[in-house]
């Protein structure tokens, strides 16, 4: 039996996180599976 790779969905509250760490955060999460959905939410006004 083959091992299935987990698929991850990532939702980030962009009002609460520094844009400087988003890329490294996604890189770290990719170690645990395939990030198939990425969404950032924030007040862009």
C-alpha positions as CSV (number, residue, x, y, z in Angstrom):
1,X,0.0,0.0,0.0
2,X,1.3,3.4,-0.9
3,X,1.4,6.3,1.6
4,X,-0.9,9.2,0.8
5,X,0.5,12.7,1.0
6,X,-1.8,14.9,3.2
7,X,-3.4,17.9,1.5
8,X,-3.5,21.1,3.5
9,X,-5.7,24.2,3.3
10,X,-4.2,27.4,4.7
11,X,-6.2,30.4,5.7
12,X,-4.2,33.4,7.1
13,X,-5.6,36.5,8.8
14,X,-3.3,39.0,7.1
15,X,-4.3,41.7,9.7
16,X,-2.6,39.6,12.4
17,X,0.6,38.4,10.7
18,X,3.7,40.2,9.2
19,X,4.1,39.8,5.5
20,X,7.8,39.2,6.1
21,X,7.1,35.7,7.4
22,X,4.4,34.4,5.1
23,X,6.8,32.7,2.6
24,X,8.8,30.9,5.4
25,X,5.5,29.9,7.1
26,X,4.2,28.3,3.9
27,X,7.6,26.6,3.3
28,X,7.4,25.1,6.8
29,X,3.9,23.9,6.3
30,X,4.8,22.3,3.0
31,X,7.0,19.9,4.9
32,X,3.8,18.3,6.3
33,X,1.9,17.9,3.0
34,X,0.8,19.5,-0.2
35,X,-0.7,23.0,0.3
36,X,-3.6,22.8,-2.2
37,X,-5.5,25.9,-1.0
38,X,-4.0,29.2,0.1
39,X,-6.1,32.2,1.2
40,X,-5.1,35.5,2.9
41,X,-7.7,37.7,4.4
42,X,-7.3,41.3,5.4
43,X,-8.4,44.8,5.2
44,X,-6.8,46.0,2.0
45,X,-8.2,49.6,2.2
